[in-house]
Amino acid sequence: MNTKNTKTAYFFLRLSMGINFLGHGLVRLVKLQDFASGMMKSFETSWLPQPLVHLFGVTLPFLEFFIGLLLTIGCKTRIAAIAGSSLIILLLFGSSTIENWEAMGIQMIYAGLFYILISRMDDNYLALDRKS
């Protein structure tokens, strides 16, 4: 496999995931309380405690923004990818409590993309944490 191409592909996947998370965080941060309230409404049928859902709703945009920023600039890429994977696991768990199977399908795609980012870390390229 061409090393130059795999490094370029990794860069674009990392950048895409970074922009995706950064965008999710940004649009939710500007309407934080509305987002958290909407999340609480979505989880009314869940057995999860509403205060926990609210806490997660106000925290999620900050996590998305920070993970997205780190991935976009390639800083602490491994930690950011692991944090992103962990966040996806939390989202999968939450989605399962309200039987949102469609969201879970999309979240599984994210899990697969994070698998690639973590397993191919040696291909990280054009990143602040990359020495060469």
Secondary structure as GFF3:
##gff-version 3
##sequence-region A 1 132
A	DSSP	alpha_helix	3	29	.	.	.	ID=ss1
A	DSSP	alpha_helix	32	42	.	.	.	ID=ss2
A	DSSP	alpha_helix	50	73	.	.	.	ID=ss3
A	DSSP	alpha_helix	77	97	.	.	.	ID=ss4
A	DSSP	alpha_helix	101	119	.	.	.	ID=ss5
A	DSSP	three_ten_helix	121	123	.	.	.	ID=ss6
###
